[in-house]
Amino acid sequence: MKKESDLWKLLKKNTPEIKWTRLESWSSFGTPDLLGYHDSCGFFMVELKLIHDKKIRFSPHQILFHSTMTKRNFILVGQGQAAGPRSIKLYGSSSVLGLLEDHREVPPVAQDDWGHINACLLANRS
């Protein structure tokens, strides 16, 4: 994957039962990229990130959002380099500080299995 839009297309293709709205980040700094909705769990948000140069980068506004709004918000990380196997990992928002330090040390809530990623997104956690 070279762009976040590639990750977006992959997510949309593999989660057809979720209604997605792409949000314009210029309207409110730090707001995640996607608003998802499903009748079973209601609304949730997903930030899309790619790994570049072995790091995941967040703006200060994104760090604040994910540090303070940890319920029903997620970070979906895709392997950003063309070489090597494609990997998709889903994290809860509360993992943002760990992802900044060393994403390899933070256990994802789901990885490389769209069925499991879907189940985690739709879990009715408050």
Order of alpha helices (4+ residues) and beta strands (2+ residues): alpha-beta-beta-beta-alpha-beta-beta-alpha-beta-alpha
